[in-house]
Amino acid sequence: MAVNPETPKGRAPSIRDVARLAEVSHQTVSRVLNDHPSIRPETKERVLQAMETLQYRPNRAARALVTSRSHTIGVLASTGTAYGPATSIAAIEDAAREHGYYVNTANLADASPAGIADALEHLMLQAIEGLVVIAPQVRVFEVLAASPIGVPFVSLQSTGRSDHLALSVDQVTGARRATQHLVSLGHREIVHIAGPQDWIEAEARMRGFLDAIDDADLSLHPPILGDWSADFGYFAGRELARHLDFTAVFAANDQMAIGLMHAFRDAGLDVPGDLSVVGFDDIPVARHVWPPLTTVYQDFREIGRRAVALLLNQVHGREVLEVEEIVPRLVIRGSSAEASARRPRYASVTDSA
């Protein structure tokens, strides 16, 4: 790029540099930045051309001081690296950018009340205009309820609270459908590997499982509390394989389901010949494991887009959009099949060898 003699050297270009090159006042440049209606089209074009020549980028902090608007959305996330939250955050960033907003994300490395409060304070210091909460632990909402946030916020989990809008997937229905699928295949002894306690999604998925078991009038195996990881799924699978008093497992997420299938394979068990497995989330790798995983699909990108639309409507004082709960759908693949005619084996694999 050719260097313009007006281009400042050794520092970023300022609004006064733009004004000098466009031969207007710096107040005129400011009006162009704020899309003031009194600016003539030819003047606006000249200012924009000068900005492009100098590669000038407005200082958001400075503009916020003048306009009292930061054009920034905050995202409070406790699991930003997991597939679902990471996909929703990417969709939030895309949708916010389309509306001229930036996104500042605070990931909760420390999920203690003090850690949650610190992350929230970090976002407030950025003068955010609204907040999206992707932190599905009950304690997060307890801290939020006790904090003077002062800006609208939307959560991606249905909490039953009335102090904010909640946009969520109907986790209960999704889990119920996953369990009903196994029941429809003739399974009568079904185990549930749940997510961790205090997680709203884990509790909802467990409730859907329990409802389906109750509806089918089946005996209940006590749910196993997991931690969402494939490592835990593998550990649980190794333990479950020692006492085969079941024919199917519904895992609360795909990572645990994949670890579970790995453990069953290592124990010499066939999925779905001996045991059926169903997960939840439909992460990209679910269709590529062997056998491909039957799971429950939820559209994380759509959730992110809807969250931004709901939030900005509140920020701008518009009519609140109707919040429709998103119903997930069952995706049937190769990891689930009809129950074997044999009864569950109550002896361990080791003992029966």
Protein Blocks (a to p, Z undefined) as FASTA:
>chain_A
ZZdfklcghiacdfklmmmmnopafklmmmmmnopakbcfklmmmmmmmmmmnopacdfk
lmmmmnopahiacdddfblmbmklmmmmmmmmmmmmmnopacdddddfblcfklmmmmmm
mmmmnopabdcdddfbfklmmmmmmpcfkpacddfbdehiakbccddddfklmmmmmmmm
mmmnopabdcdddddehiaklmmmmmmmmmmmmmnopacddddddehiaklmmmmmmmmm
mmccbfbdcdfbfklmmmmmmmmmmnopacfklpccddehjaaklmmmccddddddddfk
lmmmmmmmmmmmmmnopacdddddddddddddfkbccddfbdcdfbdfklmZZ
